[in-house]
Amino acid sequence: MQDETGKPAKRRLNQSEKRALRAAQVQLFARQYARKAQRKTEPNDRRYDREVEAEIKRMCPDTLDTLIRDEEV
């Protein structure tokens, strides 16, 4: 099925794809957040997604642990 621009229509993600995407975002955030500051540069030079940070702060600790470990819920 194609839309008016001729490109294939986007499909919605199912439950397991959404969870996998969310787990990947949380794992990437954890790696970037935990990275050590580089020498002789600004100590606040870490780049990570502030939206993911806000989402993680609102999460239940058990849910966060599950996503970081990439376990099935």
Secondary structure, DSSP 4 states (H G I P E B T S, - for coil): -B-TTSSBPP----HHHHHHHHHHHHHHHHHHHHPPPPTTS-TT-----HHHHHHHHHS-HHHHHHHHHT---
